[in-house]
Amino acid sequence: MNARSHTHVTAALRLCLHALLTGLLGLVVVRAVSEDAQRAPAVVVVAGLMAALYAAGPLAASVQPGSRAGAGWLAGLGALWAALLVLSPDALWVAFPLYFLQLHILPMRWALPAVVVTAGAAITSFVVHEREIEPGAFIGPLIGAAVAVATVLGYDALFRESERRRELIVELVATRADLAEAERTAGTLAERERLAREIHDTLAQGLSSIQLLLRAAERSLPEDAPAAAHVRAAREAAQANLAEARSFVRALTPPDLEHGSLAAALERLCARTTAPDLTVRFAVSGTPVELPTPYEVAL
């Protein structure tokens, strides 16, 4: 049961409670008018006041479960119901919706004694009005109280269980997300290791050999030799490419892109490849737009 279904169930239960209390008060009034014309006006007035007070409760923002205003509202309903019990024995049936109100508004340590007192008042009213003691006078209110308590406790237990399951589902979803992230990380590491082996076996070793050969050639040439500058530029390019290959091995990202944009990396690359007989210029047309790292690496 999620929060939305819980709200729907609560709204349905409230509507049933409203209909039950209103219907029972109407039944008390009808029976008083048809069977006791002398007390009928008083019954109508008290029942009307009780219905009005009951209707005002849900409209008042301060009437909330566990609040003092809620307890005061419930006490007012109880006082009017007690007056109705004095006027009509049929008012004892109103005790059943009162049980649910008490269990809903009051804390459980106060709700259970209130239910017992309400059941006792209903039994006492029946005995006083009928002037006899019958099993039905005890069975009806007591069974109603037991059903109300069992219903409320069962619903609370069901709601707590649904909340626990909802939390478990949220935790499970988070765990699955973590697992998916771990799988992606493991895949990245596996791909990195594969590329590392391939790069190390081919490109890195080749670049390292080229760099060593160019360094040896550079040492064998005079400083002022025309080819010395070209050999030096080739060696530096091989050294930069070797560093880039090793960076791929470490993090699969070129070093020039680790601390800047693609435009800045291209500008640095152009600056590095400039030689005496080679002119490289870098130009940007328009406003540079940052791209995702995989796209920048590919470019």
Secondary structure, DSSP 8 states (H G I E B T S, - for coil): --HHHHHHHHHHHHHHHHHHHHHHHHHHHHHHHHH-TTTHHHHHHHHHHHHHHHHHHHH-TT--TT-HHHHHHHHHHHHHHHHHHHH-GGGGGGHHHHHHHHHHHS-HHHHHHHHHHHHHHHHHHHHHHHTS--HHHHHHHHHHHHHHHHHHHHHHHHHHHHHHHHHHHHHHHHHHHHHHHHHHHHHHHHHHHHHHHHHIIIIIHHHHHHHHHHHHHHHHS-TT-HHHHHHHHHHHHHHHHHHHHHHHHHHSS-HHHHSS-HHHHHHHHHHHT-BTTB-------S------HHHHHH-
